[in-house]
Amino acid sequence: MIVLYLMIPISLALGIGFVGAFVWSVRNGQMDDTETPAHRILED
């Protein structure tokens, strides 16, 4: 039972960290163009 008191906050912190990283990447334009890299290999 004591393990749950440790694991729940750790899992919540990791989840919030992943959501924060995703929001940061969207705001910085990391996910703007998803088509060009897939077509770039065909142009060579």
Phi, psi and omega in degrees: 000326180293331179297325179297324178294338178268317187286325182296311177296324178295317180291323176294319178296318177296318179297316178294323177296317179293320177295319177298319178294323178294315179297319178299317182291325178291319181291333180268006173084018181289340185240027182286310186245105180258352183268323187299315180299330179288328181272341183298325181290334181281338183281343182290000000 
